[in-house]
C-alpha cells in the first residue's frame, strides 16, 4: 500500500527541481508573513471528499492535490497528494469563507497547522 503524502520533487517535463510558488512561499516564511507549514498551490487545493449520506460519521476520507509551476519551463504539475480524514462539523463552509470555528491555523487541513 502506498504511503501518504506522496511528493513529486521535480518537473515531469524538464526535470527542474525549482518551483515558482514554493520560492514565493519561502520568501514569505523568511519575512514572517506565513507559518512553517504554509503550502502554496497554483490551484486551490482540490479535495475529493467522499461521503455516504446513508451512514452517520464524524469524519470522512479526503484526497487533496497540491500543484506548483516549474521555474524553468513553466509547466504546472502536482507536487503533493495528501490522503487524510477530515472532521465533519455539521456546518457547510463555502469556498472563500476561511477556517471553521474551533479550528487552528490551516483550517480543515491538519498538515498545514503549525
C-alpha angles and dihedrals in degrees: 000000000000119000120229143257094049111202129199108201102186141038111271090217106046104008095238115152096200117100126192100218092043088055091051090048090051091051091050090049092052090051090050093242095122135027128254093262096052112130120199118207134188087221131031106273106273112220120191099205113187120198132174104216091202094063126066113230142169093207139021134206115257136185118201127190120204119198137194139177125252112245092215107043103012095237114154112223142161112270100178140013117200126195117194146140113260119207115242109222101176092244118104112221115202120214110281096023093107129216125351121248111276095024121118127225111312094046112225093350110091092189089065095053117108 
